[in-house]
Each structure stands twice: as C-alpha cells, then as structure tokens.
Amino acid sequence: MKAILSFNLPEEQEEFKDASEGNNWRAAVCEILQELAELEAGDTKPDAGDIRIKVWAILNDRKLDPYDP
C-alpha cells in the first residue's frame, strides 16, 4: 500500500510542515509524557516552571517550535 500526500506550495506550507514533522511531534509528546510520569513518581512535586523548562528543552532538542507556522 502506498500513500502520497500532495501540497500546493507555498499556499499550503503550514499543512506541509505539519505533515512532514508529525512523527517528530509524536516522539516529542511521548518523551514529554515519560518525563511527566517520572516527575510524578518522584518524592517532590515539581512546580509549573520546572515542567515548562523540561517541555521546552525537549522541543528545542528536536528543533520543534509550536509558534512557528
């Protein structure tokens, strides 16, 4: 089975970027969920700032920016 995605560039640049980076986003979400599970299992409760820093570190490592269309 084959699937071919087609985009009219540059009009559909945002859609193309979403489709081409989808696997990277999925992996980032899985990594974030793992980090959250580890934080929950710890002895101390992290604050929102600590969680935000971890999330942004994961996104930055994968060169992902949710604000970049």
Helices and strands as residue ranges (DSSP letters): H 13-41, H 48-61
